[in-house]
Each structure stands twice: as C-alpha cells, then as structure tokens.
C-alpha cells in the first residue's frame, strides 16, 4: 500500500474570472479549497468587469493562499509544486494569478506548472470519484464555455469534439435572468425559479439540432433571442410574464440540447461514461436529465459536487498534482498568461534548463 505522503502535494491558483481560488491537494485527496469571490462587486454591472476582477484578485491573493495553507495544515515549504491557470480567461485576471504563482514558486524553490482552465475542470472530478477513466468524455458548461471534449490523457491529450459557436450556456442564463429582472449571476436564480415552473409551458427552440447541423456544436444565441422576444411580447400586450414557467422552459431547452449531444458523442466514440463540469454543472435539472439519459443509454455519469463545478483552486491543484505524478515538465519562468490558450494544450511546458534551475534554487530556499 502506498503511503499517501508519497503522493504529490500541490497548491493550485485559479484567477481566470471573478473567483480567487486556492486549492491544495495531495495526490487525489483534497486538503483545502479556499475561495474569495468578487461576484457582489460585479452584480451592479450585470456581468463581470475585467478591471474590477483583476483588482479583487490582487487584494485577495495572499490572504487566500495563507488561508488554504492553514486549512490544509501544511507548510509552504512542504509543497512539491505550484500550479496556476495560464488560460483561457480574462487576460488581466490571469496575469495576477500567474505572477503570484511565479513569485511563490521561485521563492520556495518549487516547480511551476501553468495549466489549462478547461482541462482543470475535467481533472477536478478525480477529487470526488477517483482516477479518471481513459479516455474520458467531458461536457464542460460555464459562463464562458460550452464544450464537448475527449481526453485520453488529461495531462497531454485533450481533443475538442464540439463547442459553442456563439453564447455559452452560462452567458444565456445570465442574459435571460437580466431580461426577467432576476439579477446576476443568472444560473442559480433561474434554477431556483424553474423548480416551481412548467418546463413544457413554452416551446422554445433547440439550437443546432437539425439533421444537417454539426453533431456536437452548440448555439444558444437564437434561444436567448426567442425567449427575450417572447417576454417582450407579453409585456407589450400588458400581460403578466409567468417568470417561473419562462425560467423552466428556457432551462429545459438548454439542458435538453447539452445532454442530448453529450450522450450522442459518448455513443459515437464508444465511451461508456460521461463527466460533466463547469459552473452550469451545478444546475439541478442538468444533473437530473443527464442522469436519466445516461442510465437509459448504459453510460456512467460523473459529476463533481456543486462547489467543485464552479471555478476553484482545487481543480488547478488536481491537474498540477497529476502533472507531477506523471513527471510532466515544469513551466518556464517566462510562462505567459494566455487568454485564448487552446484546450489542446492541457499545460504549458517549459525548457529543460528552467526545470533544472528550479531544483538548483531549492537548495537555498528564499521563502521565510
């Protein structure tokens, strides 16, 4: 039996959007998951303001790292590596996280691992359900992404099957919540109202589901427009808008398409399981319909608990630990913050001499 202390102890930093997340894992065991959110600062604008997010990350970074270390009961000197989201995400927000990770890694004499935000969303499931099957089919749905991904090795091989061609699912939730005057963020509040509504009350369109449409791509712009026009027509006629029925019918249209395409991809690729991640994976109806359709098709469903679905440092640490465990090369000290980092790059490796230099400076630890 392997001693758990032999497994990599890694700290992960996530700052791709409005959450300052710091997680610490040992192998596939979660030790700490500290989050400082700036969502309230963005609510009055009805969406995330990049400059506000970046400043919030700056203020929260050191206290959040200190809290994570305390929660995990470990010393920074004990870490085997520092992982950080290098992209995709908001450029300024990413830069704060990458800069902090470099500073800590250099001062501690530890390897630095710049990892992909989307691959991290897949890898976090290891903290909940154990090692990922290979290959893994993943449906990632969030405010910025709606993607179907197939990975044979989460550290080196992630293949895009399909993606949104316009609005991501999370964006559509935010926009419809705004039209309904329900506030921001839209996902949780629409989910709440939808539970008391009729999902069959209004026949909203299902984008890209025709026989000639791309099998795995998504489109929610047309749905968003159709819902907004339906609401406007009701108001123009002086009629009361049935908020709960609108929320339920809109939500059903989104999750119907997401789950239908994900199950189809599993069948076409011969994969007998499906992992769902990203902020929208916390949606109760998405989880229920996915479970129903997976069971009907003989597919095993893996969905992390809601807190691990939203952006967090634990997912970055999980992928970083996998990088260490599989002996992947560390990143260079000139690791960039890449707002459009493709999902085909699960991590950003560096040059061999940089990796050696990390171990050289570790002999004279700079951290005090």
C-alpha positions as CSV (number, residue, x, y, z in Angstrom):
1,X,0.0,0.0,0.0
2,X,1.4,3.4,-1.0
3,X,1.9,5.9,1.8
4,X,-0.3,9.0,1.0
5,X,2.6,11.2,2.0
6,X,4.4,9.9,-1.1
7,X,1.8,11.4,-3.4
8,X,2.4,15.0,-4.8
9,X,1.4,17.9,-2.5
10,X,0.5,20.7,-4.8
11,X,-1.0,24.2,-4.4
12,X,-3.2,25.5,-7.2
13,X,-4.1,29.1,-8.1
14,X,-7.2,30.0,-10.2
15,X,-7.9,33.6,-11.3
16,X,-9.4,33.2,-14.8
17,X,-12.5,35.2,-14.0
18,X,-14.0,36.6,-10.8
19,X,-13.1,33.9,-8.3
20,X,-9.7,33.9,-6.5
21,X,-9.4,30.2,-5.8
22,X,-6.5,28.5,-4.0
23,X,-6.6,24.7,-3.5
24,X,-4.2,22.2,-2.0
25,X,-4.3,18.5,-2.8
26,X,-2.2,15.5,-2.0
27,X,-2.5,13.2,-5.0
28,X,-6.2,12.9,-5.5
29,X,-7.1,14.0,-1.9
30,X,-8.4,17.5,-1.4
31,X,-6.9,19.2,1.7
32,X,-8.0,22.8,1.2
33,X,-10.3,24.7,-1.1
34,X,-10.2,28.5,-0.3
35,X,-12.2,30.9,-2.4
36,X,-12.6,34.7,-2.4
37,X,-15.3,35.8,-4.7
38,X,-15.8,39.3,-6.2
39,X,-19.2,38.4,-7.6
40,X,-21.0,41.0,-5.5
41,X,-18.8,43.7,-6.9
42,X,-19.9,42.8,-10.4
43,X,-23.6,42.4,-9.7
44,X,-24.5,46.1,-10.1
45,X,-22.9,46.0,-13.6
46,X,-24.9,42.8,-14.6
47,X,-21.7,41.0,-15.5
48,X,-18.0,40.6,-14.8
49,X,-15.9,43.7,-15.2
50,X,-12.3,42.6,-16.0
51,X,-10.6,45.5,-14.3
52,X,-12.7,45.1,-11.1
53,X,-11.9,41.3,-11.2
54,X,-8.1,41.9,-11.5
55,X,-8.0,44.4,-8.6
56,X,-10.0,42.0,-6.4
57,X,-7.6,39.2,-7.2
58,X,-4.7,41.4,-6.2
59,X,-6.3,42.1,-2.8
60,X,-7.4,38.6,-2.1
61,X,-4.3,36.6,-3.3
62,X,-2.0,36.4,-0.3
63,X,-4.8,36.1,2.3
64,X,-6.4,33.3,0.3
65,X,-3.1,31.4,-0.1
66,X,-2.4,31.8,3.7
67,X,-5.9,30.5,4.5
68,X,-5.5,27.5,2.2
69,X,-2.2,26.5,3.8
70,X,-3.7,26.9,7.3
71,X,-6.8,24.8,6.3
72,X,-4.6,22.1,4.8
73,X,-2.4,22.1,7.9
74,X,0.8,22.1,5.7
75,X,3.7,24.5,5.3
76,X,4.5,26.1,2.0
77,X,7.9,24.5,2.2
78,X,6.3,21.1,2.1
79,X,4.8,21.7,-1.4
80,X,6.0,19.6,-4.3
81,X,4.8,22.2,-6.9
82,X,2.8,25.3,-7.6
83,X,0.1,25.1,-10.4
84,X,-1.7,28.0,-11.9
85,X,-4.3,28.6,-14.5
86,X,-2.4,30.0,-17.5
87,X,-5.5,30.4,-19.7
88,X,-8.1,30.7,-21.1
89,X,-9.8,33.5,-19.2
90,X,-9.6,37.3,-18.7
91,X,-6.1,38.5,-19.5
92,X,-5.7,40.8,-16.6
93,X,-7.1,38.4,-14.1
94,X,-4.9,35.5,-15.4
95,X,-1.9,37.7,-15.1
96,X,-2.4,38.3,-11.4
97,X,-2.6,34.5,-10.7
98,X,0.4,33.7,-13.0
99,X,2.5,36.4,-11.4
100,X,1.7,35.2,-7.9
101,X,2.4,31.6,-8.8
102,X,5.8,32.6,-10.2
103,X,6.7,34.5,-7.1
104,X,5.8,31.7,-4.7
105,X,7.4,29.0,-6.9
106,X,10.6,31.0,-7.2
107,X,10.8,31.9,-3.5
108,X,10.0,28.4,-2.4
109,X,12.3,26.7,-5.0
110,X,9.4,24.6,-6.4
111,X,8.4,23.6,-9.9
112,X,5.8,25.9,-11.6
113,X,3.0,24.3,-13.7
114,X,0.9,26.5,-16.0
115,X,-2.3,24.5,-16.7
116,X,-5.4,24.9,-18.8
117,X,-8.6,26.1,-17.2
118,X,-10.8,23.6,-19.1
119,X,-8.6,20.6,-18.5
120,X,-8.6,21.5,-14.8
121,X,-12.4,21.4,-14.8
122,X,-12.2,17.8,-16.0
123,X,-9.4,16.8,-13.6
124,X,-11.2,18.0,-10.5
125,X,-13.5,15.0,-10.7
126,X,-10.6,12.9,-9.5
127,X,-11.0,14.5,-6.1
128,X,-14.6,13.3,-5.9
129,X,-14.7,10.0,-7.8
130,X,-11.1,8.8,-8.1
131,X,-8.9,8.4,-11.2
132,X,-10.4,9.4,-14.5
133,X,-11.1,6.7,-17.0
134,X,-9.0,6.9,-20.2
135,X,-10.4,8.0,-22.5
136,X,-12.8,10.5,-20.7
137,X,-15.7,12.2,-22.4
138,X,-16.4,15.6,-20.8
139,X,-19.1,18.1,-21.2
140,X,-17.9,21.5,-19.8
141,X,-20.6,24.2,-19.4
142,X,-19.9,27.6,-17.8
143,X,-20.3,31.3,-18.3
144,X,-17.6,31.3,-21.0
145,X,-17.5,27.8,-22.3
146,X,-19.8,25.1,-23.7
147,X,-17.6,22.3,-24.9
148,X,-17.5,18.5,-25.5
149,X,-14.0,17.2,-25.0
150,X,-12.4,13.7,-25.3
151,X,-9.2,13.1,-23.3
152,X,-7.1,10.0,-23.4
153,X,-4.6,11.6,-21.0
154,X,-5.6,14.7,-19.1
155,X,-2.0,16.0,-18.9
156,X,-1.2,15.8,-22.6
157,X,-4.1,14.8,-24.8
158,X,-7.5,16.7,-24.9
159,X,-9.4,16.7,-28.2
160,X,-12.3,19.1,-28.8
161,X,-15.4,17.3,-30.2
162,X,-17.7,20.3,-30.2
163,X,-18.1,23.8,-28.8
164,X,-20.4,26.8,-28.7
165,X,-20.5,28.9,-31.9
166,X,-21.9,31.9,-30.1
167,X,-23.2,32.4,-26.5
168,X,-22.1,29.8,-23.9
169,X,-24.8,28.2,-21.8
170,X,-23.8,30.3,-18.7
171,X,-24.0,33.5,-20.7
172,X,-27.5,32.7,-21.9
173,X,-28.6,32.1,-18.3
174,X,-27.2,35.5,-17.3
175,X,-28.9,37.3,-20.1
176,X,-32.3,35.7,-19.6
177,X,-32.1,36.4,-15.9
178,X,-31.4,40.0,-16.7
179,X,-34.4,40.2,-19.0
180,X,-36.6,38.7,-16.3
181,X,-35.1,41.2,-13.7
182,X,-33.8,38.3,-11.5
183,X,-30.3,39.7,-11.0
184,X,-26.8,38.3,-11.5
185,X,-25.4,35.7,-11.7
186,X,-28.3,34.1,-13.6
187,X,-27.7,30.4,-13.3
188,X,-28.6,29.8,-9.6
189,X,-31.6,32.1,-9.6
190,X,-33.1,30.6,-12.8
191,X,-32.6,27.1,-11.5
192,X,-34.4,28.1,-8.3
193,X,-37.4,29.7,-10.1
194,X,-37.5,26.8,-12.7
195,X,-38.2,24.3,-9.9
196,X,-41.7,25.9,-9.4
197,X,-42.4,26.2,-13.2
198,X,-43.6,24.0,-16.0
199,X,-40.7,23.1,-18.4
200,X,-43.3,22.3,-21.1
201,X,-45.2,25.5,-20.8
202,X,-43.5,27.3,-23.7
203,X,-41.9,25.6,-26.7
204,X,-38.6,27.4,-27.0
205,X,-36.2,26.4,-29.9
206,X,-33.4,23.9,-29.6
207,X,-30.4,25.3,-31.5
208,X,-28.3,23.2,-33.9
209,X,-30.4,20.0,-33.5
210,X,-31.4,19.6,-37.2
211,X,-30.2,16.6,-39.3
212,X,-27.7,18.8,-41.2
213,X,-26.4,20.7,-38.2
214,X,-23.0,20.0,-36.6
215,X,-23.5,17.0,-34.3
216,X,-21.6,18.2,-31.3
217,X,-21.6,22.1,-31.6
218,X,-23.8,24.3,-29.5
219,X,-25.7,27.5,-30.2
220,X,-27.7,29.4,-27.6
221,X,-27.9,32.9,-29.2
222,X,-31.1,32.0,-31.1
223,X,-32.7,30.6,-27.9
224,X,-31.8,33.7,-25.9
225,X,-33.3,35.9,-28.6
226,X,-36.5,33.8,-28.8
227,X,-37.0,34.0,-25.0
228,X,-36.4,37.7,-24.9
229,X,-38.8,38.4,-27.7
230,X,-41.5,36.2,-26.0
231,X,-41.1,38.2,-22.8
232,X,-41.2,41.5,-24.6
233,X,-44.4,40.5,-26.5
234,X,-46.1,39.6,-23.2
235,X,-45.1,42.9,-21.6
236,X,-46.1,44.9,-24.7
237,X,-49.6,43.3,-24.5
238,X,-49.9,44.3,-20.9
239,X,-49.8,40.7,-19.7
240,X,-48.0,39.4,-16.7
241,X,-44.9,37.4,-17.5
242,X,-45.0,33.9,-16.0
243,X,-41.5,34.1,-14.7
244,X,-41.3,30.5,-13.3
245,X,-42.7,28.9,-16.5
246,X,-40.3,31.0,-18.6
247,X,-37.4,30.0,-16.4
248,X,-38.3,26.3,-16.5
249,X,-39.0,26.2,-20.3
250,X,-35.8,28.1,-21.1
251,X,-33.7,25.9,-18.8
252,X,-35.2,22.8,-20.3
253,X,-34.3,23.9,-23.8
254,X,-30.6,24.4,-22.7
255,X,-30.2,21.2,-20.8
256,X,-32.0,19.2,-23.4
257,X,-29.5,20.1,-26.1
258,X,-26.5,19.8,-23.8
259,X,-27.4,16.3,-22.6
260,X,-28.6,15.0,-26.0
261,X,-25.4,15.9,-27.7
262,X,-23.2,14.7,-24.9
263,X,-24.8,11.3,-24.8
264,X,-24.6,11.1,-28.6
265,X,-20.9,11.8,-28.5
266,X,-20.4,9.0,-26.0
267,X,-22.2,6.5,-28.2
268,X,-20.4,7.6,-31.3
269,X,-17.0,7.3,-29.7
270,X,-17.7,4.1,-27.8
271,X,-17.1,5.8,-24.4
272,X,-19.3,4.3,-21.6
273,X,-19.1,7.2,-19.2
274,X,-19.6,11.0,-19.2
275,X,-18.1,13.6,-16.9
276,X,-19.9,17.0,-16.6
277,X,-18.0,20.0,-15.2
278,X,-18.1,23.8,-15.2
279,X,-20.3,26.2,-13.3
280,X,-23.5,25.2,-15.1
281,X,-22.9,21.6,-14.0
282,X,-24.2,22.8,-10.6
283,X,-27.7,23.2,-12.3
284,X,-30.1,20.7,-10.7
285,X,-32.1,20.0,-13.9
286,X,-28.9,19.4,-16.0
287,X,-27.8,16.8,-13.4
288,X,-31.2,15.1,-13.3
289,X,-31.7,14.9,-17.1
290,X,-28.1,13.8,-17.7
291,X,-28.5,11.0,-15.1
292,X,-31.8,9.9,-16.7
293,X,-30.4,9.8,-20.3
294,X,-27.1,8.2,-19.3
295,X,-28.9,5.5,-17.4
296,X,-31.1,4.8,-20.4
297,X,-28.0,4.5,-22.7
298,X,-25.9,2.5,-20.3
299,X,-23.5,5.3,-19.7
300,X,-22.0,6.1,-16.2
301,X,-22.3,9.7,-15.2
302,X,-19.6,11.5,-13.2
303,X,-20.4,15.0,-11.8
304,X,-18.4,16.6,-9.0
305,X,-20.3,18.3,-6.1
306,X,-21.5,21.8,-7.0
307,X,-18.7,23.6,-5.2
308,X,-16.1,21.8,-7.3
309,X,-18.0,22.6,-10.5
310,X,-17.6,26.4,-10.2
311,X,-14.1,27.9,-10.7
312,X,-11.8,26.9,-7.8
313,X,-8.2,26.4,-6.9
314,X,-8.8,22.7,-6.1
315,X,-9.2,21.8,-9.8
316,X,-5.9,23.6,-10.7
317,X,-4.1,21.8,-7.9
318,X,-5.6,18.5,-9.0
319,X,-4.3,18.9,-12.5
320,X,-0.9,20.1,-11.1
321,X,-0.7,17.0,-8.9
322,X,-1.3,14.8,-12.0
323,X,1.5,16.7,-13.8
324,X,3.9,15.9,-11.0
325,X,2.8,12.3,-10.7
326,X,3.3,11.7,-14.4
327,X,6.6,13.5,-14.4
328,X,5.5,16.2,-16.9
329,X,8.0,19.1,-17.5
330,X,7.6,22.2,-15.4
331,X,6.8,25.5,-17.0
332,X,9.3,28.2,-17.8
333,X,9.7,31.3,-15.6
334,X,8.5,33.3,-18.6
335,X,5.2,31.4,-18.5
336,X,2.6,33.8,-20.2
337,X,-1.0,34.4,-19.3
338,X,-2.8,33.3,-22.4
339,X,-6.4,34.4,-22.6
340,X,-7.0,32.2,-25.6
341,X,-5.0,29.1,-24.6
342,X,-6.4,26.2,-26.6
343,X,-7.8,23.2,-24.8
344,X,-5.5,21.1,-26.8
345,X,-2.7,22.4,-24.5
346,X,-3.5,21.0,-21.1
347,X,-0.4,22.6,-19.7
348,X,2.3,24.9,-20.9
349,X,5.7,23.2,-20.5
350,X,9.0,24.9,-20.3
351,X,12.6,24.3,-21.3
352,X,14.7,21.7,-19.5
353,X,17.2,24.2,-18.2
354,X,14.4,26.1,-16.5
355,X,13.2,23.0,-14.8
356,X,16.7,22.2,-13.6
357,X,17.1,25.8,-12.3
358,X,14.1,25.3,-10.1
359,X,15.8,22.4,-8.3
360,X,19.0,24.4,-8.1
361,X,17.4,27.3,-6.2
362,X,15.5,24.9,-4.0
363,X,18.8,24.2,-2.2
364,X,18.7,27.7,-0.9
365,X,15.1,28.3,-0.1
366,X,14.1,32.0,-0.4
367,X,10.8,31.7,1.4
368,X,10.7,32.9,5.1
